[in-house]
Amino acid sequence: MKAQARRVPNVRGEGERLRQEILHAATRILEETGREDALSLRGVAREVGISAPSVYLHFKDKTELVSTVLDAAYGALAESMGKAGETAARDGASPWERITATVTAFRRFAVDKPRRYRLMFSLEYEPRPRPSTDDEPLDTVLGAWADAVDRYLAAVSPDRRPEAEVLGIHIWTALHGQLVLWRTLPTRFGDSEDILVELEQSLLRRLLPDPDQH
């Protein structure tokens, strides 16, 4: 049996780096398997090259480790969407171009990082009681959609701003469905993203007020 490589102990100040290595290892395992039950703290420790008890210095259990992985992924997607809209605004884009930039960022994340996207939205969880908390990791992404739609409505149709969150949910779920179909029915949709762009524009025009009429 191949001996496990010994890790050089961290010097002071490197604890955060080890924590990130644990997160990266857990992310790789979850992305490759798509199942929470395929992840174990012992397996993560083996991949990083540390003892299993060392993982507990950073995460109290597997549930916390998985939640942290997902929180980071959702946060990265929300940040990408937010930055896309902000960059478009700084470049003098119209409200429609800003919301389109946000949608494009969402698609780019899903297409460029397919394993990460599947991990975020298709992970098979182990059975366990749902925690009694109001915090939901997906709220980070929902917030990004609600903010993007709210900014659009503020510029185009202020009286509809109370609908921002609901419209954000509709846009998000519809785009997700389009992406899933695009991947699972290649003979129908083809490999090109052009069809996704067309569907995105059609969806936005059906759900959002027309900027040319306000």
Residue pairs with C-beta under 8 A, 6 or more apart in sequence:
4 46
4 49
5 49
6 49
7 48
7 49
7 50
10 17
10 18
15 57
15 58
18 48
18 50
18 54
18 58
19 58
21 48
22 44
22 45
22 48
22 55
22 58
22 59
22 65
23 65
23 68
23 69
23 72
25 44
25 47
25 48
26 39
26 44
26 65
26 66
26 69
27 69
27 72
27 73
27 116
27 119
28 47
29 38
29 39
29 43
29 44
29 47
30 36
30 38
30 39
30 66
30 69
30 119
30 123
31 115
31 116
31 118
31 119
32 115
33 39
34 118
34 119
34 122
34 123
34 124
35 123
35 124
36 62
36 66
36 123
36 124
36 125
36 126
37 124
37 126
39 62
39 65
39 66
40 62
41 52
41 55
41 56
41 59
41 61
41 62
41 65
42 52
44 55
44 65
45 51
45 52
45 54
45 55
55 65
59 65
59 68
63 128
67 137
69 119
70 119
70 120
70 123
70 137
71 137
71 140
73 116
73 119
73 120
74 120
74 137
74 138
74 140
74 141
75 140
76 109
77 106
77 109
77 120
77 140
77 141
77 144
78 140
78 141
78 143
78 144
80 105
80 106
80 108
80 109
81 102
81 105
81 106
81 109
81 141
81 144
81 145
81 148
82 102
82 144
82 147
82 148
83 105
84 101
84 102
84 104
84 105
85 98
85 99
85 101
85 102
85 105
85 148
85 151
87 101
88 97
88 98
88 101
89 98
93 101
94 211
95 151
95 152
95 155
95 156
95 211
96 152
96 204
96 211
98 148
98 151
98 152
99 148
99 149
99 151
99 152
99 204
99 208
100 200
100 201
100 204
102 144
102 145
102 148
103 171
103 175
103 200
103 204
104 200
106 172
106 175
107 175
107 179
107 193
107 196
107 200
109 116
109 117
110 117
110 179
111 179
111 193
114 183
117 179
121 176
141 172
142 165
142 168
142 169
142 172
145 165
145 168
145 169
145 171
145 172
146 164
146 165
146 168
147 164
148 168
149 164
149 165
149 167
149 168
149 171
149 208
150 161
150 164
152 208
153 160
153 161
153 163
153 164
153 167
153 208
153 209
154 161
155 211
156 208
156 209
156 211
156 214
157 209
157 214
160 209
167 207
167 208
170 207
171 203
171 204
171 207
174 203
174 207
175 200
175 203
178 196
178 199
178 200
178 203
179 196
181 188
181 189
182 189
182 195
182 196
189 195
